[in-house]
Every structure is written in C-alpha cells, then in structure tokens.
Amino acid sequence: MRWTTRALDVEDVTALPGLGRISGLLRSVRSPDFAGVTFHEVLARSALNRVPGTSPMPFRWTVNPYRGCSHACVYCFARGTHTYLDLDSGQDFDSQIVVKTNVGELLGRELAAPRWRGEPVAMGTNTDPYQRAEGRYRLMPAVIRSLTDHDTPFSILTKGTVLSRDLGLLASAAQRVPVGLGVSLALLDRTLQASLEPGTPTPEARLTLVRRIVDAGLPCGVLIAPLLPHLTDSREQIADLVGRLRDAGVSGVSGIVLHLRPGAREWFLRWLGVHHPELVGRYERLYQRGSNAPQDYRRMVADRVASVRVELGLPAHPAPFRPTGVPGYRDAGFPPGSMPEPRRAPRTGVADRSAHAGDGLAGAVVDQAAEQTLF
C-alpha cells in the first residue's frame, strides 16, 4: 500500500500509534454507527495491483478500495496483509480499516494511460469492496464507472449486501463490458455463521442478494468458501446449501477448502480452541505441512461438491476471465468475440506491487489442487 506525499500538518491524535504520521493520511474517523471501528482515510498513489505472475488466478489485476475488513471472518486469508501496515492480523484487521478515498478517480487516470490494455480486473480478492464501510464511503460506483468508461471487464466477489445498491449501475455496465458477479456463502447454520463471520450479512440475506442480482438480469455464481473440515464439509451440508442456491437462481457454484495462512492460522485456531476444542488436534494434523489441507482431502471435498452439482443440475461456476497461458480455467461463457483476450501488461508504468498489495485470494490458491474450479 502506498500513499501520496500529502501529509497532515499535525499528528492526528485519534489515529493508532504511527498511523497519524503516515504521509497521505487525511484523518482517522470513528462513528457510533460503527462501534469499535476506526476508519483511516488516505490518498493512495495507485489503484491497480498486479497479481504475481506465478499465481494460477484467472486475472492479472485487482482493485482493493479498502484494507482490513469489518466482516471479521476469523478464517480470512487476507489477515496477514494488515501486518504490512504495522497493524496486527487479529483485532486490528477487523477494526482498523484503511479507506482509499480517491480510488475511483485514481483508477480512471490509470486506465486512461496509453499503456493500459483493457485487461480484466477483479475485486473482492483481498478484502470485501462491499463491506459495511461502503455504505458510508460509496467508493464502488466511481470504480465501476471508471472500469466501464475505459472498456475494462471486471468481476466482483462479495459477502456484502450493499452491492444491491449498485445493481442498476452494474446492469448498465454489463451492456458495455463483460461483468462477473459472485457471492461468497459457505454455510447456512446461523449460529455458526454469527460466530465465524460476525460482521457479515446472514446466510438468508446473501441468498436474497443472489435473487436480486438474478432479478436484475445479471448472472451470479456462488463461491462456497471456505469449506471447513468437520464443520461444514459433509455431503448433507453441501447438498442443503447448493439446493438453496439453485432455488435462488445461481448460474453455478464452486468450492474452496479452508486455507490457513500465517496470520489467519493463529486467529482461526484460537477461535477453534474456544468453540470447538475437540477439533483442534484434527486441524493441527490436517494443516501440519502448511497452509493447505492434504490434497486427498481437498479432492474428496471437491468430489462432494461436484456430485451435488450434477445431482441438482448446476454447472461449476467458471472463472470469470480466461488468462493466456494458464491451463485449467474456462471463460465465463460470454458470447464469442465479447471477451477481450487478456494480455500481460508491460512492466513499465503500473508498478508490480504484489509483494505488498496482499492479494489474498490469489495467494491463497497458488498451491491449491488444480481440480477445483474457482470464481
């Protein structure tokens, strides 16, 4: 994350230690509408982030209007990215939200550059662009307009029902550029959801979001993620969820097994020890070799998802964009000729900030099994 050279004249005493002196920080804001959350409003130097070249993700560029996420999902793979800001990956990630107040305007300038080739851009791959803060800051309409005005295809993955506010804008954008929309929903158990994802809309609210997207004439896939070993991975649970998704009108579903990167690992295991101490040993054995569960387990869960899909007559939700030279991904079913072939951007111009951008989804699945189809 980089900021402009604009700085405060005096230190903001409401900011966390150190943040008040970061150049580019405009102010730190607390509001009674967001109890316990502090928003750090900054002027960013860049909007586009390049995905590492080694990533298998079906896109090369991302935009993240926010750092940190009030969804507070205990398993979130992006938690470690907050440490780049000298904040912790636990409570700070949930409650210290960095807001790139100029992201839409800045993105428009970057996309207008002659070097930009109109490659697909993904959002929701690190922190959710439609988390609750978006209801206050309204950054996404300007981002969507910038992408559309510069003929740039884009996709959005979200848990946030705030997206319904922008459905008219997204429907208009889809008349000009390919738009991929996806909702993340991994379980229906309201009690478990409230504990695991305390800041997210309820499962029923997200099912309603799917229906609203479909009613707006836009296809909507669902990413069942993360599938939690011994908690949400049974065939019965998957079948129940996929059945509800089919009834809501989804265009397809895909699934990803829990990925425990450093930062997320400690926070999740702490939660597990409190709520399901009987599973701590099982998880430690499953993830003893790294961030991924063993490949045979992931294949077993992928087979469950696939068999349920087939049984209920749903396709896998394909990748929204097809990158050059990356096997194993299909395009999103856009009409022939409507999807520009992604090309690698030159190394000059937009900087490669992948080491600091913390593109969580791209990093989380670098070494996931190739048999899984991802949104």
C-alpha positions as CSV (number, residue, x, y, z in Angstrom):
1,M,0.0,0.0,0.0
2,R,1.5,3.3,-1.0
3,W,0.3,6.8,-0.2
4,T,0.8,10.2,-1.8
5,T,3.2,12.7,-0.3
6,R,0.3,14.7,1.1
7,A,0.5,14.7,4.9
8,L,-1.3,16.2,7.9
9,D,0.1,19.5,9.3
10,V,-0.1,18.0,12.7
11,E,-0.3,14.5,14.0
12,D,-3.8,13.0,14.2
13,V,-4.1,12.0,17.9
14,T,-7.1,9.8,17.2
15,A,-5.1,7.5,14.9
16,L,-3.2,4.4,16.0
17,P,0.4,5.0,17.1
18,G,2.4,5.7,13.9
19,L,-0.5,6.0,11.6
20,G,-1.1,9.6,12.4
21,R,2.3,10.5,10.8
22,I,1.9,8.5,7.6
23,S,2.0,10.7,4.6
24,G,-1.3,10.5,2.8
25,L,-3.4,10.0,5.9
26,L,-6.2,12.6,5.8
27,R,-7.8,11.7,9.1
28,S,-8.9,8.9,11.3
29,V,-12.7,8.6,11.9
30,R,-14.8,6.9,14.5
31,S,-18.6,6.8,14.3
32,P,-21.3,5.5,16.6
33,D,-22.8,3.7,13.6
34,F,-19.6,1.5,13.5
35,A,-18.9,0.8,17.2
36,G,-15.3,-0.2,17.8
37,V,-14.2,0.5,14.2
38,T,-11.8,3.2,13.2
39,F,-11.5,4.4,9.5
40,H,-8.2,5.7,8.3
41,E,-8.9,7.8,5.3
42,V,-5.9,8.0,2.9
43,L,-5.0,9.3,-0.5
44,A,-3.5,6.3,-2.3
45,R,-0.8,6.6,-5.0
46,S,-2.2,3.7,-7.0
47,A,-5.4,1.8,-7.5
48,L,-4.4,-1.1,-9.7
49,N,-2.5,-4.1,-8.1
50,R,-0.7,-6.6,-10.2
51,V,-1.2,-10.3,-9.3
52,P,2.0,-12.3,-9.0
53,G,3.0,-14.0,-12.3
54,T,3.2,-17.3,-10.5
55,S,-0.5,-17.2,-9.4
56,P,-3.0,-19.5,-11.2
57,M,-5.7,-17.0,-10.8
58,P,-7.7,-16.1,-14.0
59,F,-6.9,-12.4,-13.8
60,R,-3.8,-10.3,-13.6
61,W,-5.1,-7.1,-12.0
62,T,-7.1,-6.3,-8.9
63,V,-8.5,-3.2,-7.2
64,N,-9.0,-3.1,-3.4
65,P,-10.7,0.1,-2.2
66,Y,-10.2,-1.0,1.5
67,R,-7.6,-2.6,3.7
68,G,-8.9,-4.5,6.6
69,C,-12.5,-5.7,6.8
70,S,-15.3,-5.3,9.3
71,H,-16.7,-8.7,8.2
72,A,-14.3,-10.0,10.8
73,C,-14.3,-13.6,9.4
74,V,-12.0,-15.5,11.7
75,Y,-10.6,-17.6,8.8
76,C,-9.9,-14.7,6.4
77,F,-6.7,-15.5,4.4
78,A,-6.1,-11.7,3.9
79,R,-5.4,-11.1,7.6
80,G,-1.7,-11.2,7.2
81,T,-1.7,-8.3,4.8
82,H,-2.5,-5.9,7.7
83,T,0.9,-6.5,9.1
84,Y,2.4,-4.5,6.2
85,L,0.8,-1.5,7.9
86,D,2.3,-2.4,11.3
87,L,-1.1,-3.5,12.4
88,D,-1.9,-6.9,13.8
89,S,-3.8,-9.6,11.8
90,G,-6.4,-10.1,14.5
91,Q,-8.5,-7.4,16.1
92,D,-6.8,-4.6,14.1
93,F,-7.7,-6.3,10.8
94,D,-11.4,-6.3,11.9
95,S,-11.5,-2.8,13.4
96,Q,-8.8,-0.6,11.7
97,I,-10.0,-0.1,8.2
98,V,-7.9,1.9,5.7
99,V,-10.1,3.7,3.1
100,K,-8.6,4.8,-0.2
101,T,-10.8,7.8,-0.6
102,N,-9.5,8.7,-4.1
103,V,-9.6,5.2,-5.6
104,G,-12.2,5.8,-8.3
105,E,-10.6,9.0,-9.6
106,L,-7.1,7.4,-9.4
107,L,-8.3,4.3,-11.2
108,G,-9.7,6.4,-14.0
109,R,-6.4,8.1,-14.6
110,E,-4.5,4.7,-14.6
111,L,-6.9,3.2,-17.1
112,A,-6.7,6.2,-19.3
113,A,-2.9,5.7,-19.7
114,P,-1.9,4.5,-23.2
115,R,-0.1,1.5,-21.7
116,W,-3.4,0.1,-20.3
117,R,-4.6,-2.8,-22.5
118,G,-8.1,-3.3,-21.1
119,E,-7.2,-6.5,-19.2
120,P,-9.8,-7.9,-16.8
121,V,-9.8,-6.5,-13.2
122,A,-11.0,-8.5,-10.2
123,M,-12.4,-7.1,-6.9
124,G,-13.1,-8.9,-3.7
125,T,-10.0,-11.0,-3.9
126,N,-8.4,-9.5,-0.8
127,T,-10.9,-7.6,1.3
128,D,-14.6,-7.1,0.5
129,P,-15.3,-4.0,-1.6
130,Y,-18.9,-4.1,-0.3
131,Q,-18.2,-4.4,3.4
132,R,-20.2,-2.1,5.7
133,A,-17.9,0.8,5.2
134,E,-19.0,1.0,1.5
135,G,-22.4,2.1,2.7
136,R,-20.7,5.2,4.1
137,Y,-17.9,5.9,1.6
138,R,-19.6,4.9,-1.7
139,L,-16.3,4.2,-3.4
140,M,-17.5,1.5,-5.7
141,P,-19.8,3.5,-8.0
142,A,-16.8,5.6,-9.1
143,V,-14.7,2.4,-9.5
144,I,-17.4,0.8,-11.7
145,R,-17.8,3.9,-13.8
146,S,-14.0,4.1,-14.4
147,L,-13.8,0.5,-15.5
148,T,-16.8,0.8,-17.7
149,D,-15.8,4.1,-19.3
150,H,-12.4,2.6,-20.2
151,D,-13.9,-0.6,-21.6
152,T,-12.3,-2.8,-18.9
153,P,-14.0,-6.1,-18.0
154,F,-14.3,-6.7,-14.3
155,S,-15.6,-9.2,-11.7
156,I,-16.7,-8.7,-8.1
157,L,-16.8,-11.3,-5.3
158,T,-18.6,-10.2,-2.1
159,K,-20.4,-11.2,1.0
160,G,-21.9,-7.7,1.3
161,T,-25.5,-7.0,0.6
162,V,-24.5,-3.3,0.0
163,L,-23.9,-4.4,-3.6
164,S,-27.7,-4.4,-4.2
165,R,-27.4,-0.6,-4.1
166,D,-25.4,-0.6,-7.3
167,L,-27.3,-3.2,-9.3
168,G,-28.7,-0.6,-11.7
169,L,-25.2,0.7,-12.4
170,L,-23.8,-2.9,-12.8
171,A,-26.6,-3.8,-15.2
172,S,-25.7,-0.7,-17.3
173,A,-22.0,-1.6,-17.2
174,A,-22.8,-5.1,-18.4
175,Q,-24.3,-3.7,-21.6
176,R,-20.8,-2.3,-22.4
177,V,-18.2,-4.7,-20.8
178,P,-18.3,-8.3,-19.5
179,V,-19.2,-8.2,-15.8
180,G,-18.8,-11.2,-13.5
181,L,-20.6,-11.2,-10.2
182,G,-20.2,-13.7,-7.4
183,V,-21.4,-14.1,-3.8
184,S,-19.4,-15.9,-1.2
185,L,-21.5,-18.2,1.0
186,A,-20.2,-21.3,2.7
187,L,-22.9,-22.4,5.3
188,L,-26.5,-22.0,6.3
189,D,-26.1,-22.5,10.1
190,R,-26.9,-19.1,11.5
191,T,-25.3,-19.8,14.9
192,L,-22.0,-20.9,13.3
193,Q,-22.1,-18.1,10.8
194,A,-22.5,-15.5,13.6
195,S,-19.5,-16.9,15.4
196,L,-17.3,-17.3,12.4
197,E,-18.3,-14.2,10.4
198,P,-19.7,-11.8,13.0
199,G,-19.7,-8.8,10.7
200,T,-21.3,-10.4,7.6
201,P,-24.9,-10.4,6.4
202,T,-26.8,-13.5,7.4
203,P,-26.9,-16.5,5.0
204,E,-30.5,-15.7,4.2
205,A,-29.6,-12.1,3.4
206,R,-26.9,-13.3,1.0
207,L,-29.4,-15.7,-0.6
208,T,-31.7,-12.7,-1.1
209,L,-28.7,-10.8,-2.7
210,V,-28.3,-13.6,-5.2
211,R,-32.0,-13.4,-6.1
212,R,-31.7,-9.6,-6.5
213,I,-28.7,-10.0,-8.8
214,V,-30.5,-12.5,-10.9
215,D,-33.7,-10.4,-11.0
216,A,-31.6,-7.5,-12.3
217,G,-30.8,-9.7,-15.3
218,L,-27.2,-10.5,-14.3
219,P,-25.7,-14.0,-13.8
220,C,-24.5,-14.7,-10.3
221,G,-22.2,-17.5,-9.3
222,V,-21.5,-18.5,-5.7
223,L,-18.2,-19.4,-4.2
224,I,-18.6,-21.9,-1.3
225,A,-15.6,-20.8,0.7
226,P,-14.2,-21.8,2.9
227,L,-15.4,-25.3,3.3
228,L,-14.4,-26.1,6.9
229,P,-13.2,-29.6,7.8
230,H,-15.5,-31.5,10.1
231,L,-17.7,-28.4,10.4
232,T,-19.3,-27.6,7.0
233,D,-17.9,-30.2,4.7
234,S,-20.4,-33.1,4.9
235,R,-22.3,-34.1,1.8
236,E,-25.6,-33.3,3.5
237,Q,-24.5,-29.8,4.4
238,I,-23.2,-29.1,0.9
239,A,-26.3,-30.5,-0.7
240,D,-28.6,-28.4,1.5
241,L,-26.6,-25.2,0.6
242,V,-26.4,-25.9,-3.1
243,G,-30.1,-26.7,-3.2
244,R,-30.9,-23.3,-1.7
245,L,-28.5,-21.7,-4.2
246,R,-30.2,-23.4,-7.1
247,D,-33.6,-22.2,-5.9
248,A,-32.2,-18.7,-5.7
249,G,-31.2,-18.9,-9.4
250,V,-27.4,-19.1,-9.3
251,S,-25.6,-19.6,-12.6
252,G,-23.1,-22.0,-11.0
253,V,-21.2,-22.9,-7.8
254,S,-17.6,-23.7,-6.9
255,G,-15.9,-24.5,-3.6
256,I,-12.6,-24.0,-1.9
257,V,-11.4,-25.8,1.3
258,L,-10.1,-23.7,4.2
259,H,-6.7,-22.2,3.6
260,L,-4.7,-21.3,6.8
261,R,-2.0,-18.8,6.0
262,P,0.1,-17.2,8.7
263,G,-2.0,-14.5,10.4
264,A,-5.2,-16.3,9.7
265,R,-4.0,-19.6,11.1
266,E,-3.3,-18.2,14.6
267,W,-6.6,-16.3,14.7
268,F,-8.7,-19.2,13.4
269,L,-7.1,-21.8,15.7
270,R,-7.7,-19.5,18.7
271,W,-11.4,-19.4,17.7
272,L,-11.5,-23.2,17.2
273,G,-10.0,-23.8,20.7
274,V,-12.8,-21.7,22.3
275,H,-15.8,-23.0,20.2
276,H,-14.7,-26.5,19.1
277,P,-11.7,-27.6,21.2
278,E,-12.4,-31.2,20.3
279,L,-11.3,-30.4,16.7
280,V,-8.0,-28.6,17.5
281,G,-5.9,-31.8,17.2
282,R,-7.6,-32.8,13.9
283,Y,-6.9,-29.4,12.4
284,E,-3.3,-29.4,13.6
285,R,-2.8,-32.7,11.8
286,L,-4.6,-31.6,8.7
287,Y,-2.5,-28.4,8.4
288,Q,0.7,-29.7,9.8
289,R,2.5,-29.3,6.5
290,G,1.5,-25.8,5.6
291,S,-1.4,-23.6,4.7
292,N,-3.4,-26.2,2.7
293,A,-5.1,-29.4,3.8
294,P,-3.8,-32.6,2.2
295,Q,-4.6,-33.0,-1.5
296,D,-6.5,-36.2,-1.0
297,Y,-8.8,-34.4,1.5
298,R,-9.3,-31.5,-0.9
299,R,-10.1,-33.9,-3.7
300,M,-12.7,-35.7,-1.6
301,V,-14.5,-32.4,-0.8
302,A,-14.2,-31.3,-4.4
303,D,-15.8,-34.6,-5.5
304,R,-18.7,-34.0,-3.0
305,V,-19.3,-30.5,-4.4
306,A,-19.2,-31.8,-8.0
307,S,-21.5,-34.7,-7.3
308,V,-24.1,-32.5,-5.6
309,R,-23.9,-30.0,-8.5
310,V,-24.5,-32.8,-11.0
311,E,-27.4,-34.2,-9.0
312,L,-29.0,-30.8,-8.7
313,G,-28.4,-29.8,-12.4
314,L,-26.0,-26.9,-11.7
315,P,-22.7,-26.3,-13.5
316,A,-19.5,-25.3,-11.9
317,H,-19.2,-21.6,-11.8
318,P,-16.3,-21.0,-14.2
319,A,-13.6,-18.5,-13.8
320,P,-14.8,-15.1,-15.0
321,F,-11.8,-14.5,-17.3
322,R,-9.5,-16.7,-19.2
323,P,-5.8,-15.8,-18.8
324,T,-3.3,-16.5,-21.5
325,G,-1.0,-19.4,-20.7
326,V,-2.9,-20.6,-17.6
327,P,-4.4,-24.0,-18.1
328,G,-7.4,-25.4,-16.2
329,Y,-9.7,-22.4,-16.4
330,R,-12.6,-21.7,-18.8
331,D,-14.0,-18.3,-19.8
332,A,-17.3,-17.2,-18.2
333,G,-19.5,-18.2,-21.1
334,F,-19.6,-14.7,-22.6
335,P,-20.7,-14.7,-26.3
336,P,-17.9,-15.3,-28.8
337,G,-16.0,-12.1,-29.5
338,S,-17.3,-10.3,-26.5
339,M,-14.5,-11.2,-24.2
340,P,-11.1,-9.5,-24.9
341,E,-8.2,-11.9,-24.7
342,P,-6.2,-10.9,-21.6
343,R,-2.6,-9.9,-22.2
344,R,0.2,-9.3,-19.9
345,A,0.8,-5.6,-19.3
346,P,4.3,-4.3,-19.8
347,R,6.5,-3.9,-16.7
348,T,6.8,-0.2,-17.2
349,G,4.2,2.2,-16.0
350,V,2.0,0.5,-13.4
351,A,4.2,-0.9,-10.8
352,D,4.3,-4.5,-9.7
353,R,3.2,-4.2,-6.0
354,S,2.2,-7.8,-5.5
355,A,4.5,-8.3,-2.5
356,H,2.8,-5.5,-0.6
357,A,-0.7,-5.5,-2.2
358,G,-1.5,-8.7,-0.4
359,D,-3.9,-10.2,-3.0
360,G,-5.4,-12.7,-0.6
361,L,-7.4,-14.9,-2.9
362,A,-4.5,-15.2,-5.5
363,G,-2.1,-16.1,-2.8
364,A,-4.4,-18.4,-1.0
365,V,-4.9,-20.7,-4.0
366,V,-1.4,-20.7,-5.5
367,D,-0.9,-24.2,-4.4
368,Q,-4.4,-25.4,-4.2
369,A,-5.3,-28.6,-6.2
370,A,-5.9,-27.9,-9.9
371,E,-9.1,-29.9,-9.9
372,Q,-11.0,-27.1,-8.2
373,T,-12.8,-24.5,-10.3
374,L,-12.6,-21.1,-8.9
375,F,-14.7,-18.0,-9.2
